[in-house]
Amino acid sequence: MASNNNKHFIVKYLECKHNYVARSNGYELDGCGEFCPTSAPETLESFICVACRCHRNFHRKVEVEVEDGVESPILSINHPSYGQM
Ligand SMILES: [Zn+2]
């Protein structure tokens, strides 16, 4: 693979997959759409999402290609097309 530009991958953590009703055959998520760290990196708290209070491991991990510090659109996210109501 040629590396003649500044593309590289960063890891992002998207929607929370924590199932709150796993014991009752159901499936209910908290609706958290993206992991938001609570505090500065390198602390235990930074692995807890500020929105849903779940550990980062519950969030879907994706690799995002970035070029020159600009994030590419994430194509793998399933979301309705906003602005087309
Ligand atoms: Zn969350």
PDB file of the backbone (N, CA, C, O) and the ligand in Angstrom, with CONECT records:
HET     ZN  A 101       1
ATOM      1  N   MET A   1       0.834  -1.203   0.000  1.00  0.00           N
ATOM      2  CA  MET A   1       0.000   0.000   0.000  1.00  0.00           C
ATOM      3  C   MET A   1       0.874   1.259   0.000  1.00  0.00           C
ATOM      4  O   MET A   1       1.736   1.428   0.862  1.00  0.00           O
ATOM      5  N   ALA A   2       0.644   2.111  -0.950  1.00  0.00           N
ATOM      6  CA  ALA A   2       1.450   3.320  -1.016  1.00  0.00           C
ATOM      7  C   ALA A   2       1.001   4.340   0.014  1.00  0.00           C
ATOM      8  O   ALA A   2      -0.192   4.490   0.277  1.00  0.00           O
ATOM      9  N   SER A   3       1.937   5.019   0.576  1.00  0.00           N
ATOM     10  CA  SER A   3       1.584   6.055   1.541  1.00  0.00           C
ATOM     11  C   SER A   3       2.145   7.386   1.073  1.00  0.00           C
ATOM     12  O   SER A   3       3.022   7.977   1.702  1.00  0.00           O
ATOM     13  N   ASN A   4       1.609   7.834  -0.051  1.00  0.00           N
ATOM     14  CA  ASN A   4       2.127   9.070  -0.638  1.00  0.00           C
ATOM     15  C   ASN A   4       1.312  10.286  -0.222  1.00  0.00           C
ATOM     16  O   ASN A   4       1.490  11.378  -0.760  1.00  0.00           O
ATOM     17  N   ASN A   5       0.421  10.088   0.735  1.00  0.00           N
ATOM     18  CA  ASN A   5      -0.290  11.244   1.279  1.00  0.00           C
ATOM     19  C   ASN A   5      -0.402  11.091   2.790  1.00  0.00           C
ATOM     20  O   ASN A   5       0.202  10.198   3.385  1.00  0.00           O
ATOM     21  N   ASN A   6      -1.161  11.948   3.382  1.00  0.00           N
ATOM     22  CA  ASN A   6      -1.196  11.972   4.842  1.00  0.00           C
ATOM     23  C   ASN A   6      -2.411  11.277   5.437  1.00  0.00           C
ATOM     24  O   ASN A   6      -2.906  11.666   6.495  1.00  0.00           O
ATOM     25  N   LYS A   7      -2.885  10.244   4.747  1.00  0.00           N
ATOM     26  CA  LYS A   7      -4.039   9.538   5.283  1.00  0.00           C
ATOM     27  C   LYS A   7      -3.623   8.592   6.398  1.00  0.00           C
ATOM     28  O   LYS A   7      -2.579   7.943   6.345  1.00  0.00           O
ATOM     29  N   HIS A   8      -4.467   8.541   7.391  1.00  0.00           N
ATOM     30  CA  HIS A   8      -4.275   7.554   8.438  1.00  0.00           C
ATOM     31  C   HIS A   8      -5.622   7.280   9.088  1.00  0.00           C
ATOM     32  O   HIS A   8      -6.621   7.925   8.770  1.00  0.00           O
ATOM     33  N   PHE A   9      -5.638   6.332   9.987  1.00  0.00           N
ATOM     34  CA  PHE A   9      -6.896   5.947  10.606  1.00  0.00           C
ATOM     35  C   PHE A   9      -6.915   6.360  12.069  1.00  0.00           C
ATOM     36  O   PHE A   9      -5.933   6.215  12.797  1.00  0.00           O
ATOM     37  N   ILE A  10      -8.062   6.877  12.470  1.00  0.00           N
ATOM     38  CA  ILE A  10      -8.278   7.101  13.892  1.00  0.00           C
ATOM     39  C   ILE A  10      -9.437   6.214  14.339  1.00  0.00           C
ATOM     40  O   ILE A  10     -10.282   5.819  13.536  1.00  0.00           O
ATOM     41  N   VAL A  11      -9.460   5.917  15.611  1.00  0.00           N
ATOM     42  CA  VAL A  11     -10.523   5.076  16.161  1.00  0.00           C
ATOM     43  C   VAL A  11     -11.558   5.963  16.821  1.00  0.00           C
ATOM     44  O   VAL A  11     -11.239   6.839  17.625  1.00  0.00           O
ATOM     45  N   LYS A  12     -12.820   5.710  16.457  1.00  0.00           N
ATOM     46  CA  LYS A  12     -13.912   6.424  17.118  1.00  0.00           C
ATOM     47  C   LYS A  12     -14.853   5.417  17.733  1.00  0.00           C
ATOM     48  O   LYS A  12     -14.922   4.266  17.302  1.00  0.00           O
ATOM     49  N   TYR A  13     -15.571   5.854  18.736  1.00  0.00           N
ATOM     50  CA  TYR A  13     -16.544   4.985  19.387  1.00  0.00           C
ATOM     51  C   TYR A  13     -17.919   5.600  19.209  1.00  0.00           C
ATOM     52  O   TYR A  13     -18.197   6.690  19.708  1.00  0.00           O
ATOM     53  N   LEU A  14     -18.779   4.883  18.489  1.00  0.00           N
ATOM     54  CA  LEU A  14     -20.086   5.443  18.135  1.00  0.00           C
ATOM     55  C   LEU A  14     -21.169   4.934  19.069  1.00  0.00           C
ATOM     56  O   LEU A  14     -20.988   4.915  20.287  1.00  0.00           O
ATOM     57  N   GLU A  15     -22.298   4.520  18.499  1.00  0.00           N
ATOM     58  CA  GLU A  15     -23.463   4.298  19.353  1.00  0.00           C
ATOM     59  C   GLU A  15     -23.265   3.230  20.422  1.00  0.00           C
ATOM     60  O   GLU A  15     -22.540   2.252  20.238  1.00  0.00           O
ATOM     61  N   CYS A  16     -23.927   3.453  21.524  1.00  0.00           N
ATOM     62  CA  CYS A  16     -23.815   2.563  22.665  1.00  0.00           C
ATOM     63  C   CYS A  16     -24.643   1.311  22.423  1.00  0.00           C
ATOM     64  O   CYS A  16     -25.805   1.395  22.027  1.00  0.00           O
ATOM     65  N   LYS A  17     -24.045   0.152  22.662  1.00  0.00           N
ATOM     66  CA  LYS A  17     -24.726  -1.123  22.443  1.00  0.00           C
ATOM     67  C   LYS A  17     -25.126  -1.792  23.752  1.00  0.00           C
ATOM     68  O   LYS A  17     -25.461  -2.976  23.782  1.00  0.00           O
ATOM     69  N   HIS A  18     -25.088  -1.038  24.799  1.00  0.00           N
ATOM     70  CA  HIS A  18     -25.426  -1.609  26.093  1.00  0.00           C
ATOM     71  C   HIS A  18     -26.901  -1.985  26.122  1.00  0.00           C
ATOM     72  O   HIS A  18     -27.775  -1.126  26.005  1.00  0.00           O
ATOM     73  N   ASN A  19     -27.168  -3.279  26.280  1.00  0.00           N
ATOM     74  CA  ASN A  19     -28.550  -3.764  26.309  1.00  0.00           C
ATOM     75  C   ASN A  19     -29.036  -3.833  27.749  1.00  0.00           C
ATOM     76  O   ASN A  19     -28.519  -4.603  28.559  1.00  0.00           O
ATOM     77  N   TYR A  20     -30.034  -3.018  28.050  1.00  0.00           N
ATOM     78  CA  TYR A  20     -30.489  -2.910  29.434  1.00  0.00           C
ATOM     79  C   TYR A  20     -31.459  -4.008  29.837  1.00  0.00           C
ATOM     80  O   TYR A  20     -31.691  -4.216  31.028  1.00  0.00           O
ATOM     81  N   VAL A  21     -32.019  -4.701  28.885  1.00  0.00           N
ATOM     82  CA  VAL A  21     -33.026  -5.714  29.223  1.00  0.00           C
ATOM     83  C   VAL A  21     -32.623  -7.079  28.686  1.00  0.00           C
ATOM     84  O   VAL A  21     -33.474  -7.846  28.237  1.00  0.00           O
ATOM     85  N   ALA A  22     -31.352  -7.380  28.727  1.00  0.00           N
ATOM     86  CA  ALA A  22     -30.862  -8.635  28.174  1.00  0.00           C
ATOM     87  C   ALA A  22     -31.499  -9.843  28.863  1.00  0.00           C
ATOM     88  O   ALA A  22     -31.678 -10.886  28.233  1.00  0.00           O
ATOM     89  N   ARG A  23     -31.837  -9.718  30.129  1.00  0.00           N
ATOM     90  CA  ARG A  23     -32.357 -10.857  30.874  1.00  0.00           C
ATOM     91  C   ARG A  23     -33.782 -11.221  30.477  1.00  0.00           C
ATOM     92  O   ARG A  23     -34.211 -12.354  30.694  1.00  0.00           O
ATOM     93  N   SER A  24     -34.505 -10.297  29.912  1.00  0.00           N
ATOM     94  CA  SER A  24     -35.910 -10.563  29.600  1.00  0.00           C
ATOM     95  C   SER A  24     -36.141 -10.706  28.099  1.00  0.00           C
ATOM     96  O   SER A  24     -37.219 -10.392  27.594  1.00  0.00           O
ATOM     97  N   ASN A  25     -35.131 -11.178  27.400  1.00  0.00           N
ATOM     98  CA  ASN A  25     -35.283 -11.449  25.967  1.00  0.00           C
ATOM     99  C   ASN A  25     -35.528 -10.205  25.129  1.00  0.00           C
ATOM    100  O   ASN A  25     -35.827 -10.311  23.939  1.00  0.00           O
ATOM    101  N   GLY A  26     -35.409  -9.063  25.714  1.00  0.00           N
ATOM    102  CA  GLY A  26     -35.661  -7.836  24.962  1.00  0.00           C
ATOM    103  C   GLY A  26     -34.362  -7.198  24.514  1.00  0.00           C
ATOM    104  O   GLY A  26     -33.269  -7.730  24.707  1.00  0.00           O
ATOM    105  N   TYR A  27     -34.525  -6.073  23.926  1.00  0.00           N
ATOM    106  CA  TYR A  27     -33.343  -5.350  23.475  1.00  0.00           C
ATOM    107  C   TYR A  27     -33.647  -3.875  23.543  1.00  0.00           C
ATOM    108  O   TYR A  27     -34.408  -3.347  22.733  1.00  0.00           O
ATOM    109  N   GLU A  28     -33.053  -3.216  24.504  1.00  0.00           N
ATOM    110  CA  GLU A  28     -33.336  -1.799  24.685  1.00  0.00           C
ATOM    111  C   GLU A  28     -32.032  -1.059  24.933  1.00  0.00           C
ATOM    112  O   GLU A  28     -31.304  -1.346  25.883  1.00  0.00           O
ATOM    113  N   LEU A  29     -31.758  -0.113  24.070  1.00  0.00           N
ATOM    114  CA  LEU A  29     -30.522   0.650  24.204  1.00  0.00           C
ATOM    115  C   LEU A  29     -30.822   2.003  24.835  1.00  0.00           C
ATOM    116  O   LEU A  29     -31.975   2.427  24.924  1.00  0.00           O
ATOM    117  N   ASP A  30     -29.782   2.652  25.259  1.00  0.00           N
ATOM    118  CA  ASP A  30     -29.996   3.948  25.899  1.00  0.00           C
ATOM    119  C   ASP A  30     -30.045   5.092  24.885  1.00  0.00           C
ATOM    120  O   ASP A  30     -30.286   6.243  25.248  1.00  0.00           O
ATOM    121  N   GLY A  31     -29.817   4.770  23.634  1.00  0.00           N
ATOM    122  CA  GLY A  31     -29.945   5.787  22.606  1.00  0.00           C
ATOM    123  C   GLY A  31     -28.726   6.671  22.447  1.00  0.00           C
ATOM    124  O   GLY A  31     -28.734   7.616  21.658  1.00  0.00           O
ATOM    125  N   CYS A  32     -27.699   6.373  23.178  1.00  0.00           N
ATOM    126  CA  CYS A  32     -26.490   7.168  23.055  1.00  0.00           C
ATOM    127  C   CYS A  32     -25.876   6.961  21.677  1.00  0.00           C
ATOM    128  O   CYS A  32     -25.695   5.822  21.248  1.00  0.00           O
ATOM    129  N   GLY A  33     -25.559   8.025  20.994  1.00  0.00           N
ATOM    130  CA  GLY A  33     -25.129   7.931  19.614  1.00  0.00           C
ATOM    131  C   GLY A  33     -23.631   7.964  19.418  1.00  0.00           C
ATOM    132  O   GLY A  33     -23.121   7.501  18.397  1.00  0.00           O
ATOM    133  N   GLU A  34     -22.929   8.506  20.386  1.00  0.00           N
ATOM    134  CA  GLU A  34     -21.483   8.567  20.239  1.00  0.00           C
ATOM    135  C   GLU A  34     -20.848   8.716  21.610  1.00  0.00           C
ATOM    136  O   GLU A  34     -21.325   9.464  22.463  1.00  0.00           O
ATOM    137  N   PHE A  35     -19.768   7.991  21.796  1.00  0.00           N
ATOM    138  CA  PHE A  35     -19.064   8.037  23.064  1.00  0.00           C
ATOM    139  C   PHE A  35     -18.470   9.425  23.311  1.00  0.00           C
ATOM    140  O   PHE A  35     -17.777   9.980  22.458  1.00  0.00           O
ATOM    141  N   CYS A  36     -18.752   9.965  24.479  1.00  0.00           N
ATOM    142  CA  CYS A  36     -18.179  11.250  24.863  1.00  0.00           C
ATOM    143  C   CYS A  36     -17.435  11.079  26.174  1.00  0.00           C
ATOM    144  O   CYS A  36     -18.067  10.862  27.208  1.00  0.00           O
ATOM    145  N   PRO A  37     -16.154  11.167  26.165  1.00  0.00           N
ATOM    146  CA  PRO A  37     -15.383  10.993  27.394  1.00  0.00           C
ATOM    147  C   PRO A  37     -15.707  12.082  28.403  1.00  0.00           C
ATOM    148  O   PRO A  37     -16.000  13.220  28.037  1.00  0.00           O
ATOM    149  N   THR A  38     -15.652  11.722  29.667  1.00  0.00           N
ATOM    150  CA  THR A  38     -16.056  12.664  30.706  1.00  0.00           C
ATOM    151  C   THR A  38     -14.962  13.641  31.080  1.00  0.00           C
ATOM    152  O   THR A  38     -15.239  14.772  31.480  1.00  0.00           O
ATOM    153  N   SER A  39     -13.745  13.216  30.955  1.00  0.00           N
ATOM    154  CA  SER A  39     -12.674  14.088  31.440  1.00  0.00           C
ATOM    155  C   SER A  39     -11.427  13.898  30.592  1.00  0.00           C
ATOM    156  O   SER A  39     -11.473  13.287  29.523  1.00  0.00           O
ATOM    157  N   ALA A  40     -10.360  14.407  31.063  1.00  0.00           N
ATOM    158  CA  ALA A  40      -9.117  14.364  30.314  1.00  0.00           C
ATOM    159  C   ALA A  40      -8.680  12.930  30.033  1.00  0.00           C
ATOM    160  O   ALA A  40      -8.978  12.022  30.809  1.00  0.00           O
ATOM    161  N   PRO A  41      -7.985  12.732  28.941  1.00  0.00           N
ATOM    162  CA  PRO A  41      -7.486  11.398  28.622  1.00  0.00           C
ATOM    163  C   PRO A  41      -6.564  10.862  29.698  1.00  0.00           C
ATOM    164  O   PRO A  41      -6.073  11.599  30.553  1.00  0.00           O
ATOM    165  N   GLU A  42      -6.343   9.554  29.632  1.00  0.00           N
ATOM    166  CA  GLU A  42      -5.380   8.897  30.506  1.00  0.00           C
ATOM    167  C   GLU A  42      -5.875   8.759  31.938  1.00  0.00           C
ATOM    168  O   GLU A  42      -5.085   8.484  32.841  1.00  0.00           O
ATOM    169  N   THR A  43      -7.163   8.945  32.154  1.00  0.00           N
ATOM    170  CA  THR A  43      -7.713   8.667  33.473  1.00  0.00           C
ATOM    171  C   THR A  43      -8.775   7.582  33.328  1.00  0.00           C
ATOM    172  O   THR A  43      -9.271   7.335  32.228  1.00  0.00           O
ATOM    173  N   LEU A  44      -9.116   6.942  34.427  1.00  0.00           N
ATOM    174  CA  LEU A  44     -10.156   5.918  34.398  1.00  0.00           C
ATOM    175  C   LEU A  44     -11.473   6.514  33.944  1.00  0.00           C
ATOM    176  O   LEU A  44     -12.218   5.876  33.200  1.00  0.00           O
ATOM    177  N   GLU A  45     -11.764   7.703  34.371  1.00  0.00           N
ATOM    178  CA  GLU A  45     -13.011   8.376  34.032  1.00  0.00           C
ATOM    179  C   GLU A  45     -13.148   8.614  32.544  1.00  0.00           C
ATOM    180  O   GLU A  45     -14.265   8.697  32.035  1.00  0.00           O
ATOM    181  N   SER A  46     -12.051   8.723  31.846  1.00  0.00           N
ATOM    182  CA  SER A  46     -12.115   9.022  30.428  1.00  0.00           C
ATOM    183  C   SER A  46     -12.664   7.860  29.618  1.00  0.00           C
ATOM    184  O   SER A  46     -12.934   8.008  28.426  1.00  0.00           O
ATOM    185  N   PHE A  47     -12.834   6.689  30.261  1.00  0.00           N
ATOM    186  CA  PHE A  47     -13.426   5.548  29.567  1.00  0.00           C
ATOM    187  C   PHE A  47     -14.930   5.446  29.816  1.00  0.00           C
ATOM    188  O   PHE A  47     -15.579   4.515  29.340  1.00  0.00           O
ATOM    189  N   ILE A  48     -15.478   6.398  30.556  1.00  0.00           N
ATOM    190  CA  ILE A  48     -16.905   6.395  30.835  1.00  0.00           C
ATOM    191  C   ILE A  48     -17.581   7.483  29.998  1.00  0.00           C
ATOM    192  O   ILE A  48     -17.139   8.631  29.957  1.00  0.00           O
ATOM    193  N   CYS A  49     -18.669   7.082  29.331  1.00  0.00           N
ATOM    194  CA  CYS A  49     -19.370   8.035  28.475  1.00  0.00           C
ATOM    195  C   CYS A  49     -20.154   9.026  29.323  1.00  0.00           C
ATOM    196  O   CYS A  49     -20.865   8.636  30.249  1.00  0.00           O
ATOM    197  N   VAL A  50     -20.022  10.298  29.007  1.00  0.00           N
ATOM    198  CA  VAL A  50     -20.703  11.317  29.794  1.00  0.00           C
ATOM    199  C   VAL A  50     -22.195  11.316  29.522  1.00  0.00           C
ATOM    200  O   VAL A  50     -22.977  11.774  30.356  1.00  0.00           O
ATOM    201  N   ALA A  51     -22.597  10.812  28.377  1.00  0.00           N
ATOM    202  CA  ALA A  51     -24.015  10.833  28.015  1.00  0.00           C
ATOM    203  C   ALA A  51     -24.778   9.673  28.627  1.00  0.00           C
ATOM    204  O   ALA A  51     -25.873   9.872  29.154  1.00  0.00           O
ATOM    205  N   CYS A  52     -24.228   8.461  28.572  1.00  0.00           N
ATOM    206  CA  CYS A  52     -24.980   7.292  29.025  1.00  0.00           C
ATOM    207  C   CYS A  52     -24.331   6.592  30.205  1.00  0.00           C
ATOM    208  O   CYS A  52     -24.894   5.629  30.724  1.00  0.00           O
ATOM    209  N   ARG A  53     -23.200   7.033  30.632  1.00  0.00           N
ATOM    210  CA  ARG A  53     -22.497   6.485  31.796  1.00  0.00           C
ATOM    211  C   ARG A  53     -22.060   5.039  31.577  1.00  0.00           C
ATOM    212  O   ARG A  53     -21.803   4.317  32.541  1.00  0.00           O
ATOM    213  N   CYS A  54     -21.975   4.620  30.340  1.00  0.00           N
ATOM    214  CA  CYS A  54     -21.505   3.274  30.058  1.00  0.00           C
ATOM    215  C   CYS A  54     -20.012   3.310  29.737  1.00  0.00           C
ATOM    216  O   CYS A  54     -19.463   4.322  29.302  1.00  0.00           O
ATOM    217  N   HIS A  55     -19.387   2.166  29.969  1.00  0.00           N
ATOM    218  CA  HIS A  55     -17.985   2.075  29.631  1.00  0.00           C
ATOM    219  C   HIS A  55     -17.807   2.160  28.113  1.00  0.00           C
ATOM    220  O   HIS A  55     -18.705   1.790  27.356  1.00  0.00           O
ATOM    221  N   ARG A  56     -16.685   2.632  27.689  1.00  0.00           N
ATOM    222  CA  ARG A  56     -16.409   2.813  26.277  1.00  0.00           C
ATOM    223  C   ARG A  56     -16.551   1.505  25.500  1.00  0.00           C
ATOM    224  O   ARG A  56     -16.880   1.520  24.314  1.00  0.00           O
ATOM    225  N   ASN A  57     -16.306   0.378  26.162  1.00  0.00           N
ATOM    226  CA  ASN A  57     -16.385  -0.905  25.468  1.00  0.00           C
ATOM    227  C   ASN A  57     -17.777  -1.222  24.955  1.00  0.00           C
ATOM    228  O   ASN A  57     -17.923  -2.050  24.056  1.00  0.00           O
ATOM    229  N   PHE A  58     -18.803  -0.585  25.502  1.00  0.00           N
ATOM    230  CA  PHE A  58     -20.164  -0.816  25.038  1.00  0.00           C
ATOM    231  C   PHE A  58     -20.443  -0.101  23.730  1.00  0.00           C
ATOM    232  O   PHE A  58     -21.440  -0.384  23.066  1.00  0.00           O
ATOM    233  N   HIS A  59     -19.593   0.801  23.363  1.00  0.00           N
ATOM    234  CA  HIS A  59     -19.826   1.586  22.163  1.00  0.00           C
ATOM    235  C   HIS A  59     -19.190   0.921  20.947  1.00  0.00           C
ATOM    236  O   HIS A  59     -18.135   0.292  21.033  1.00  0.00           O
ATOM    237  N   ARG A  60     -19.860   1.080  19.830  1.00  0.00           N
ATOM    238  CA  ARG A  60     -19.364   0.465  18.601  1.00  0.00           C
ATOM    239  C   ARG A  60     -18.084   1.166  18.152  1.00  0.00           C
ATOM    240  O   ARG A  60     -18.028   2.388  18.018  1.00  0.00           O
ATOM    241  N   LYS A  61     -17.079   0.359  17.929  1.00  0.00           N
ATOM    242  CA  LYS A  61     -15.778   0.903  17.564  1.00  0.00           C
ATOM    243  C   LYS A  61     -15.634   0.927  16.051  1.00  0.00           C
ATOM    244  O   LYS A  61     -15.874  -0.082  15.388  1.00  0.00           O
ATOM    245  N   VAL A  62     -15.253   2.047  15.511  1.00  0.00           N
ATOM    246  CA  VAL A  62     -15.030   2.146  14.072  1.00  0.00           C
ATOM    247  C   VAL A  62     -13.693   2.829  13.814  1.00  0.00           C
ATOM    248  O   VAL A  62     -13.204   3.625  14.615  1.00  0.00           O
ATOM    249  N   GLU A  63     -13.129   2.486  12.672  1.00  0.00           N
ATOM    250  CA  GLU A  63     -11.929   3.184  12.256  1.00  0.00           C
ATOM    251  C   GLU A  63     -12.312   4.184  11.171  1.00  0.00           C
ATOM    252  O   GLU A  63     -13.026   3.853  10.225  1.00  0.00           O
ATOM    253  N   VAL A  64     -11.837   5.376  11.323  1.00  0.00           N
ATOM    254  CA  VAL A  64     -12.187   6.441  10.399  1.00  0.00           C
ATOM    255  C   VAL A  64     -10.920   6.914   9.699  1.00  0.00           C
ATOM    256  O   VAL A  64      -9.906   7.212  10.329  1.00  0.00           O
ATOM    257  N   GLU A  65     -11.015   6.973   8.381  1.00  0.00           N
ATOM    258  CA  GLU A  65      -9.862   7.447   7.630  1.00  0.00           C
ATOM    259  C   GLU A  65      -9.837   8.968   7.644  1.00  0.00           C
ATOM    260  O   GLU A  65     -10.835   9.620   7.338  1.00  0.00           O
ATOM    261  N   VAL A  66      -8.718   9.508   7.994  1.00  0.00           N
ATOM    262  CA  VAL A  66      -8.593  10.961   8.002  1.00  0.00           C
ATOM    263  C   VAL A  66      -7.427  11.357   7.112  1.00  0.00           C
ATOM    264  O   VAL A  66      -6.458  10.616   6.945  1.00  0.00           O
ATOM    265  N   GLU A  67      -7.551  12.523   6.561  1.00  0.00           N
ATOM    266  CA  GLU A  67      -6.514  13.010   5.654  1.00  0.00           C
ATOM    267  C   GLU A  67      -6.169  14.439   6.036  1.00  0.00           C
ATOM    268  O   GLU A  67      -7.041  15.308   6.061  1.00  0.00           O
ATOM    269  N   ASP A  68      -4.932  14.677   6.325  1.00  0.00           N
ATOM    270  CA  ASP A  68      -4.477  16.007   6.714  1.00  0.00           C
ATOM    271  C   ASP A  68      -5.297  16.584   7.853  1.00  0.00           C
ATOM    272  O   ASP A  68      -5.554  17.787   7.890  1.00  0.00           O
ATOM    273  N   GLY A  69      -5.705  15.741   8.775  1.00  0.00           N
ATOM    274  CA  GLY A  69      -6.437  16.207   9.946  1.00  0.00           C
ATOM    275  C   GLY A  69      -7.913  16.436   9.711  1.00  0.00           C
ATOM    276  O   GLY A  69      -8.624  16.862  10.621  1.00  0.00           O
ATOM    277  N   VAL A  70      -8.394  16.157   8.492  1.00  0.00           N
ATOM    278  CA  VAL A  70      -9.811  16.343   8.206  1.00  0.00           C
ATOM    279  C   VAL A  70     -10.503  14.992   8.241  1.00  0.00           C
ATOM    280  O   VAL A  70     -10.057  14.045   7.593  1.00  0.00           O
ATOM    281  N   GLU A  71     -11.565  14.899   8.976  1.00  0.00           N
ATOM    282  CA  GLU A  71     -12.279  13.645   9.086  1.00  0.00           C
ATOM    283  C   GLU A  71     -13.146  13.401   7.857  1.00  0.00           C
ATOM    284  O   GLU A  71     -13.849  14.297   7.389  1.00  0.00           O
ATOM    285  N   SER A  72     -13.087  12.191   7.349  1.00  0.00           N
ATOM    286  CA  SER A  72     -13.981  11.804   6.272  1.00  0.00           C
ATOM    287  C   SER A  72     -15.341  11.499   6.867  1.00  0.00           C
ATOM    288  O   SER A  72     -15.448  11.150   8.042  1.00  0.00           O
ATOM    289  N   PRO A  73     -16.386  11.632   6.051  1.00  0.00           N
ATOM    290  CA  PRO A  73     -17.713  11.231   6.535  1.00  0.00           C
ATOM    291  C   PRO A  73     -17.712   9.742   6.857  1.00  0.00           C
ATOM    292  O   PRO A  73     -17.101   8.941   6.149  1.00  0.00           O
ATOM    293  N   ILE A  74     -18.386   9.392   7.907  1.00  0.00           N
ATOM    294  CA  ILE A  74     -18.463   7.984   8.281  1.00  0.00           C
ATOM    295  C   ILE A  74     -19.627   7.358   7.528  1.00  0.00           C
ATOM    296  O   ILE A  74     -20.787   7.683   7.782  1.00  0.00           O
ATOM    297  N   LEU A  75     -19.318   6.472   6.613  1.00  0.00           N
ATOM    298  CA  LEU A  75     -20.345   5.947   5.721  1.00  0.00           C
ATOM    299  C   LEU A  75     -21.082   4.763   6.320  1.00  0.00           C
ATOM    300  O   LEU A  75     -22.137   4.373   5.820  1.00  0.00           O
ATOM    301  N   SER A  76     -20.545   4.191   7.376  1.00  0.00           N
ATOM    302  CA  SER A  76     -21.125   2.971   7.893  1.00  0.00           C
ATOM    303  C   SER A  76     -22.233   3.218   8.906  1.00  0.00           C
ATOM    304  O   SER A  76     -22.869   2.277   9.380  1.00  0.00           O
ATOM    305  N   ILE A  77     -22.461   4.477   9.233  1.00  0.00           N
ATOM    306  CA  ILE A  77     -23.506   4.758  10.225  1.00  0.00           C
ATOM    307  C   ILE A  77     -24.877   4.645   9.583  1.00  0.00           C
ATOM    308  O   ILE A  77     -25.115   5.144   8.483  1.00  0.00           O
ATOM    309  N   ASN A  78     -25.760   3.987  10.288  1.00  0.00           N
ATOM    310  CA  ASN A  78     -27.144   3.857   9.868  1.00  0.00           C
ATOM    311  C   ASN A  78     -27.944   4.991  10.450  1.00  0.00           C
ATOM    312  O   ASN A  78     -28.301   4.944  11.627  1.00  0.00           O
ATOM    313  N   HIS A  79     -28.230   5.984   9.688  1.00  0.00           N
ATOM    314  CA  HIS A  79     -29.066   7.041  10.254  1.00  0.00           C
ATOM    315  C   HIS A  79     -30.016   7.539   9.189  1.00  0.00           C
ATOM    316  O   HIS A  79     -29.707   7.469   7.999  1.00  0.00           O
ATOM    317  N   PRO A  80     -31.158   8.036   9.596  1.00  0.00           N
ATOM    318  CA  PRO A  80     -32.098   8.599   8.632  1.00  0.00           C
ATOM    319  C   PRO A  80     -31.480   9.838   8.004  1.00  0.00           C
ATOM    320  O   PRO A  80     -30.607  10.472   8.597  1.00  0.00           O
ATOM    321  N   SER A  81     -31.924  10.175   6.827  1.00  0.00           N
ATOM    322  CA  SER A  81     -31.350  11.339   6.169  1.00  0.00           C
ATOM    323  C   SER A  81     -31.956  12.604   6.761  1.00  0.00           C
ATOM    324  O   SER A  81     -33.115  12.933   6.507  1.00  0.00           O
ATOM    325  N   TYR A  82     -31.184  13.276   7.521  1.00  0.00           N
ATOM    326  CA  TYR A  82     -31.652  14.476   8.185  1.00  0.00           C
ATOM    327  C   TYR A  82     -31.873  15.595   7.173  1.00  0.00           C
ATOM    328  O   TYR A  82     -31.221  15.632   6.129  1.00  0.00           O
ATOM    329  N   GLY A  83     -32.779  16.492   7.479  1.00  0.00           N
ATOM    330  CA  GLY A  83     -33.023  17.624   6.618  1.00  0.00           C
ATOM    331  C   GLY A  83     -33.917  17.316   5.445  1.00  0.00           C
ATOM    332  O   GLY A  83     -34.117  18.176   4.588  1.00  0.00           O
ATOM    333  N   GLN A  84     -34.459  16.121   5.378  1.00  0.00           N
ATOM    334  CA  GLN A  84     -35.327  15.723   4.256  1.00  0.00           C
ATOM    335  C   GLN A  84     -36.732  15.448   4.747  1.00  0.00           C
ATOM    336  O   GLN A  84     -37.429  14.614   4.169  1.00  0.00           O
ATOM    337  N   MET A  85     -37.160  16.113   5.779  1.00  0.00           N
ATOM    338  CA  MET A  85     -38.466  15.817   6.367  1.00  0.00           C
ATOM    339  C   MET A  85     -39.603  16.251   5.440  1.00  0.00           C
ATOM    340  O   MET A  85     -40.774  16.077   5.776  1.00  0.00           O
TER     341      MET A  85
HETATM  342 ZN    ZN A 101     -22.628   6.745  25.569  1.00  0.00          ZN2+
END
